[in-house]
Amino acid sequence: MWFVAVSGDGGSGAPYVLGGPYDWEFRRGADGRWLLVRQRLGVWWSDGDDDGARAPEAFSR
């Protein structure tokens, strides 16, 4: 996963970014369908200040 956010006030400061892998665990249900039983994000790196960060408008719909 790669995440980018900008400041909440729309300022020109550097964005907040982070990245890492998702780890999912699935189990087959009694009816034969796969069920998601756990999802975890491992943050491997981040940069910037997340104080007031939000997703850019183009991606927040």
Jmol script that loads the backbone (N, CA, C; Angstrom):
load data "model"
ATOM      1  N   MET A   1       0.843  -1.147   0.000  1.00  0.00           N
ATOM      2  CA  MET A   1       0.000   0.000   0.000  1.00  0.00           C
ATOM      3  C   MET A   1       0.896   1.219   0.000  1.00  0.00           C
ATOM      4  N   TRP A   2       0.451   2.239  -0.734  1.00  0.00           N
ATOM      5  CA  TRP A   2       1.140   3.527  -0.758  1.00  0.00           C
ATOM      6  C   TRP A   2       0.084   4.584  -0.517  1.00  0.00           C
ATOM      7  N   PHE A   3       0.267   5.438   0.489  1.00  0.00           N
ATOM      8  CA  PHE A   3      -0.710   6.436   0.888  1.00  0.00           C
ATOM      9  C   PHE A   3      -0.070   7.807   0.835  1.00  0.00           C
ATOM     10  N   VAL A   4      -0.791   8.780   0.264  1.00  0.00           N
ATOM     11  CA  VAL A   4      -0.333  10.170   0.205  1.00  0.00           C
ATOM     12  C   VAL A   4      -1.457  11.055   0.707  1.00  0.00           C
ATOM     13  N   ALA A   5      -1.130  12.016   1.572  1.00  0.00           N
ATOM     14  CA  ALA A   5      -2.107  12.979   2.070  1.00  0.00           C
ATOM     15  C   ALA A   5      -1.509  14.370   2.011  1.00  0.00           C
ATOM     16  N   VAL A   6      -2.386  15.358   1.911  1.00  0.00           N
ATOM     17  CA  VAL A   6      -1.968  16.756   1.913  1.00  0.00           C
ATOM     18  C   VAL A   6      -2.502  17.420   3.176  1.00  0.00           C
ATOM     19  N   SER A   7      -1.998  18.599   3.491  1.00  0.00           N
ATOM     20  CA  SER A   7      -2.450  19.285   4.701  1.00  0.00           C
ATOM     21  C   SER A   7      -3.934  19.624   4.588  1.00  0.00           C
ATOM     22  N   GLY A   8      -4.624  19.623   5.719  1.00  0.00           N
ATOM     23  CA  GLY A   8      -6.060  19.890   5.738  1.00  0.00           C
ATOM     24  C   GLY A   8      -6.423  21.272   5.255  1.00  0.00           C
ATOM     25  N   ASP A   9      -5.495  22.239   5.357  1.00  0.00           N
ATOM     26  CA  ASP A   9      -5.808  23.601   4.927  1.00  0.00           C
ATOM     27  C   ASP A   9      -5.434  23.855   3.468  1.00  0.00           C
ATOM     28  N   GLY A  10      -4.953  22.819   2.766  1.00  0.00           N
ATOM     29  CA  GLY A  10      -4.592  22.962   1.368  1.00  0.00           C
ATOM     30  C   GLY A  10      -3.303  23.727   1.148  1.00  0.00           C
ATOM     31  N   GLY A  11      -2.502  23.874   2.200  1.00  0.00           N
ATOM     32  CA  GLY A  11      -1.243  24.598   2.096  1.00  0.00           C
ATOM     33  C   GLY A  11      -0.265  23.921   1.154  1.00  0.00           C
ATOM     34  N   SER A  12       0.832  24.589   0.917  1.00  0.00           N
ATOM     35  CA  SER A  12       1.808  24.073  -0.045  1.00  0.00           C
ATOM     36  C   SER A  12       2.906  23.247   0.619  1.00  0.00           C
ATOM     37  N   GLY A  13       2.708  22.836   1.862  1.00  0.00           N
ATOM     38  CA  GLY A  13       3.711  22.040   2.558  1.00  0.00           C
ATOM     39  C   GLY A  13       3.880  20.660   1.938  1.00  0.00           C
ATOM     40  N   ALA A  14       4.929  19.980   2.353  1.00  0.00           N
ATOM     41  CA  ALA A  14       5.201  18.632   1.853  1.00  0.00           C
ATOM     42  C   ALA A  14       4.080  17.686   2.267  1.00  0.00           C
ATOM     43  N   PRO A  15       3.701  16.756   1.408  1.00  0.00           N
ATOM     44  CA  PRO A  15       2.647  15.794   1.771  1.00  0.00           C
ATOM     45  C   PRO A  15       3.153  14.784   2.791  1.00  0.00           C
ATOM     46  N   TYR A  16       2.209  14.146   3.460  1.00  0.00           N
ATOM     47  CA  TYR A  16       2.502  13.032   4.354  1.00  0.00           C
ATOM     48  C   TYR A  16       2.344  11.761   3.525  1.00  0.00           C
ATOM     49  N   VAL A  17       3.339  10.886   3.559  1.00  0.00           N
ATOM     50  CA  VAL A  17       3.282   9.649   2.787  1.00  0.00           C
ATOM     51  C   VAL A  17       3.669   8.472   3.681  1.00  0.00           C
ATOM     52  N   LEU A  18       3.115   7.312   3.385  1.00  0.00           N
ATOM     53  CA  LEU A  18       3.527   6.085   4.077  1.00  0.00           C
ATOM     54  C   LEU A  18       3.283   4.913   3.152  1.00  0.00           C
ATOM     55  N   GLY A  19       3.940   3.820   3.429  1.00  0.00           N
ATOM     56  CA  GLY A  19       3.783   2.629   2.610  1.00  0.00           C
ATOM     57  C   GLY A  19       4.095   1.372   3.376  1.00  0.00           C
ATOM     58  N   GLY A  20       3.557   0.290   2.924  1.00  0.00           N
ATOM     59  CA  GLY A  20       3.799  -1.008   3.537  1.00  0.00           C
ATOM     60  C   GLY A  20       2.839  -2.035   2.966  1.00  0.00           C
ATOM     61  N   PRO A  21       3.021  -3.288   3.323  1.00  0.00           N
ATOM     62  CA  PRO A  21       2.185  -4.356   2.758  1.00  0.00           C
ATOM     63  C   PRO A  21       0.911  -4.600   3.572  1.00  0.00           C
ATOM     64  N   TYR A  22      -0.132  -4.998   2.875  1.00  0.00           N
ATOM     65  CA  TYR A  22      -1.314  -5.529   3.547  1.00  0.00           C
ATOM     66  C   TYR A  22      -1.074  -7.012   3.802  1.00  0.00           C
ATOM     67  N   ASP A  23      -1.634  -7.509   4.890  1.00  0.00           N
ATOM     68  CA  ASP A  23      -1.573  -8.933   5.220  1.00  0.00           C
ATOM     69  C   ASP A  23      -3.003  -9.377   5.498  1.00  0.00           C
ATOM     70  N   TRP A  24      -3.538 -10.220   4.625  1.00  0.00           N
ATOM     71  CA  TRP A  24      -4.912 -10.683   4.770  1.00  0.00           C
ATOM     72  C   TRP A  24      -4.930 -12.154   5.165  1.00  0.00           C
ATOM     73  N   GLU A  25      -5.928 -12.527   5.954  1.00  0.00           N
ATOM     74  CA  GLU A  25      -6.150 -13.941   6.296  1.00  0.00           C
ATOM     75  C   GLU A  25      -7.574 -14.286   5.892  1.00  0.00           C
ATOM     76  N   PHE A  26      -7.703 -15.367   5.132  1.00  0.00           N
ATOM     77  CA  PHE A  26      -9.001 -15.842   4.665  1.00  0.00           C
ATOM     78  C   PHE A  26      -9.257 -17.238   5.208  1.00  0.00           C
ATOM     79  N   ARG A  27     -10.540 -17.557   5.393  1.00  0.00           N
ATOM     80  CA  ARG A  27     -10.957 -18.918   5.743  1.00  0.00           C
ATOM     81  C   ARG A  27     -12.159 -19.267   4.897  1.00  0.00           C
ATOM     82  N   ARG A  28     -12.251 -20.542   4.563  1.00  0.00           N
ATOM     83  CA  ARG A  28     -13.402 -20.996   3.788  1.00  0.00           C
ATOM     84  C   ARG A  28     -14.562 -21.249   4.750  1.00  0.00           C
ATOM     85  N   GLY A  29     -15.716 -20.632   4.450  1.00  0.00           N
ATOM     86  CA  GLY A  29     -16.902 -20.786   5.277  1.00  0.00           C
ATOM     87  C   GLY A  29     -17.566 -22.137   5.057  1.00  0.00           C
ATOM     88  N   ALA A  30     -18.548 -22.416   5.884  1.00  0.00           N
ATOM     89  CA  ALA A  30     -19.276 -23.687   5.789  1.00  0.00           C
ATOM     90  C   ALA A  30     -19.977 -23.844   4.444  1.00  0.00           C
ATOM     91  N   ASP A  31     -20.319 -22.705   3.817  1.00  0.00           N
ATOM     92  CA  ASP A  31     -20.999 -22.763   2.525  1.00  0.00           C
ATOM     93  C   ASP A  31     -20.017 -22.812   1.353  1.00  0.00           C
ATOM     94  N   GLY A  32     -18.703 -22.887   1.635  1.00  0.00           N
ATOM     95  CA  GLY A  32     -17.700 -22.993   0.590  1.00  0.00           C
ATOM     96  C   GLY A  32     -17.134 -21.667   0.107  1.00  0.00           C
ATOM     97  N   ARG A  33     -17.729 -20.540   0.545  1.00  0.00           N
ATOM     98  CA  ARG A  33     -17.216 -19.232   0.135  1.00  0.00           C
ATOM     99  C   ARG A  33     -16.052 -18.812   1.029  1.00  0.00           C
ATOM    100  N   TRP A  34     -15.147 -17.998   0.460  1.00  0.00           N
ATOM    101  CA  TRP A  34     -14.016 -17.476   1.221  1.00  0.00           C
ATOM    102  C   TRP A  34     -14.458 -16.273   2.037  1.00  0.00           C
ATOM    103  N   LEU A  35     -14.018 -16.223   3.290  1.00  0.00           N
ATOM    104  CA  LEU A  35     -14.340 -15.129   4.194  1.00  0.00           C
ATOM    105  C   LEU A  35     -13.052 -14.440   4.627  1.00  0.00           C
ATOM    106  N   LEU A  36     -13.059 -13.123   4.629  1.00  0.00           N
ATOM    107  CA  LEU A  36     -11.930 -12.358   5.133  1.00  0.00           C
ATOM    108  C   LEU A  36     -12.068 -12.294   6.652  1.00  0.00           C
ATOM    109  N   VAL A  37     -11.080 -12.828   7.375  1.00  0.00           N
ATOM    110  CA  VAL A  37     -11.167 -12.844   8.825  1.00  0.00           C
ATOM    111  C   VAL A  37     -10.179 -11.891   9.494  1.00  0.00           C
ATOM    112  N   ARG A  38      -9.176 -11.424   8.754  1.00  0.00           N
ATOM    113  CA  ARG A  38      -8.221 -10.476   9.335  1.00  0.00           C
ATOM    114  C   ARG A  38      -7.552  -9.691   8.229  1.00  0.00           C
ATOM    115  N   GLN A  39      -7.391  -8.391   8.477  1.00  0.00           N
ATOM    116  CA  GLN A  39      -6.646  -7.525   7.564  1.00  0.00           C
ATOM    117  C   GLN A  39      -5.749  -6.636   8.409  1.00  0.00           C
ATOM    118  N   ARG A  40      -4.478  -6.599   8.060  1.00  0.00           N
ATOM    119  CA  ARG A  40      -3.515  -5.800   8.811  1.00  0.00           C
ATOM    120  C   ARG A  40      -2.606  -5.063   7.824  1.00  0.00           C
ATOM    121  N   LEU A  41      -2.273  -3.828   8.173  1.00  0.00           N
ATOM    122  CA  LEU A  41      -1.342  -3.047   7.361  1.00  0.00           C
ATOM    123  C   LEU A  41      -0.038  -2.920   8.122  1.00  0.00           C
ATOM    124  N   GLY A  42       1.050  -3.342   7.501  1.00  0.00           N
ATOM    125  CA  GLY A  42       2.377  -3.168   8.087  1.00  0.00           C
ATOM    126  C   GLY A  42       2.997  -1.905   7.517  1.00  0.00           C
ATOM    127  N   VAL A  43       3.187  -0.891   8.346  1.00  0.00           N
ATOM    128  CA  VAL A  43       3.786   0.361   7.884  1.00  0.00           C
ATOM    129  C   VAL A  43       5.295   0.188   7.877  1.00  0.00           C
ATOM    130  N   TRP A  44       5.886   0.140   6.687  1.00  0.00           N
ATOM    131  CA  TRP A  44       7.330  -0.041   6.544  1.00  0.00           C
ATOM    132  C   TRP A  44       8.071   1.275   6.503  1.00  0.00           C
ATOM    133  N   TRP A  45       7.397   2.318   6.020  1.00  0.00           N
ATOM    134  CA  TRP A  45       8.054   3.622   5.958  1.00  0.00           C
ATOM    135  C   TRP A  45       7.002   4.725   5.966  1.00  0.00           C
ATOM    136  N   SER A  46       7.410   5.902   6.439  1.00  0.00           N
ATOM    137  CA  SER A  46       6.562   7.082   6.375  1.00  0.00           C
ATOM    138  C   SER A  46       7.466   8.306   6.336  1.00  0.00           C
ATOM    139  N   ASP A  47       6.915   9.405   5.835  1.00  0.00           N
ATOM    140  CA  ASP A  47       7.684  10.639   5.746  1.00  0.00           C
ATOM    141  C   ASP A  47       6.715  11.814   5.804  1.00  0.00           C
ATOM    142  N   GLY A  48       7.105  12.864   6.460  1.00  0.00           N
ATOM    143  CA  GLY A  48       6.274  14.049   6.575  1.00  0.00           C
ATOM    144  C   GLY A  48       5.541  14.061   7.901  1.00  0.00           C
ATOM    145  N   ASP A  49       4.764  15.097   8.096  1.00  0.00           N
ATOM    146  CA  ASP A  49       4.009  15.285   9.334  1.00  0.00           C
ATOM    147  C   ASP A  49       2.547  14.966   9.064  1.00  0.00           C
ATOM    148  N   ASP A  50       1.986  14.014   9.790  1.00  0.00           N
ATOM    149  CA  ASP A  50       0.591  13.623   9.550  1.00  0.00           C
ATOM    150  C   ASP A  50      -0.396  14.504  10.297  1.00  0.00           C
ATOM    151  N   ASP A  51       0.060  15.537  10.954  1.00  0.00           N
ATOM    152  CA  ASP A  51      -0.818  16.437  11.693  1.00  0.00           C
ATOM    153  C   ASP A  51      -1.704  17.217  10.726  1.00  0.00           C
ATOM    154  N   GLY A  52      -2.976  16.900  10.683  1.00  0.00           N
ATOM    155  CA  GLY A  52      -3.912  17.584   9.791  1.00  0.00           C
ATOM    156  C   GLY A  52      -3.939  17.044   8.378  1.00  0.00           C
ATOM    157  N   ALA A  53      -3.292  15.928   8.114  1.00  0.00           N
ATOM    158  CA  ALA A  53      -3.251  15.361   6.763  1.00  0.00           C
ATOM    159  C   ALA A  53      -4.606  14.765   6.393  1.00  0.00           C
ATOM    160  N   ARG A  54      -4.916  14.823   5.109  1.00  0.00           N
ATOM    161  CA  ARG A  54      -6.140  14.208   4.591  1.00  0.00           C
ATOM    162  C   ARG A  54      -5.878  13.777   3.157  1.00  0.00           C
ATOM    163  N   ALA A  55      -6.717  12.890   2.657  1.00  0.00           N
ATOM    164  CA  ALA A  55      -6.559  12.421   1.276  1.00  0.00           C
ATOM    165  C   ALA A  55      -6.877  13.553   0.319  1.00  0.00           C
ATOM    166  N   PRO A  56      -6.162  13.649  -0.804  1.00  0.00           N
ATOM    167  CA  PRO A  56      -6.468  14.683  -1.804  1.00  0.00           C
ATOM    168  C   PRO A  56      -7.900  14.541  -2.309  1.00  0.00           C
ATOM    169  N   GLU A  57      -8.524  15.652  -2.689  1.00  0.00           N
ATOM    170  CA  GLU A  57      -9.912  15.658  -3.147  1.00  0.00           C
ATOM    171  C   GLU A  57     -10.177  14.647  -4.253  1.00  0.00           C
ATOM    172  N   ALA A  58      -9.250  14.502  -5.158  1.00  0.00           N
ATOM    173  CA  ALA A  58      -9.449  13.604  -6.291  1.00  0.00           C
ATOM    174  C   ALA A  58      -9.632  12.152  -5.848  1.00  0.00           C
ATOM    175  N   PHE A  59      -9.157  11.802  -4.659  1.00  0.00           N
ATOM    176  CA  PHE A  59      -9.220  10.418  -4.189  1.00  0.00           C
ATOM    177  C   PHE A  59     -10.168  10.231  -3.014  1.00  0.00           C
ATOM    178  N   SER A  60     -10.879  11.242  -2.599  1.00  0.00           N
ATOM    179  CA  SER A  60     -11.708  11.134  -1.407  1.00  0.00           C
ATOM    180  C   SER A  60     -13.180  10.916  -1.724  1.00  0.00           C
ATOM    181  N   ARG A  61     -13.496  10.561  -2.943  1.00  0.00           N
ATOM    182  CA  ARG A  61     -14.905  10.345  -3.309  1.00  0.00           C
ATOM    183  C   ARG A  61     -15.385   8.985  -2.920  1.00  0.00           C
TER     184      ARG A  61
END
end "model"
wireframe off; spacefill off
backbone 0.3
color backbone group
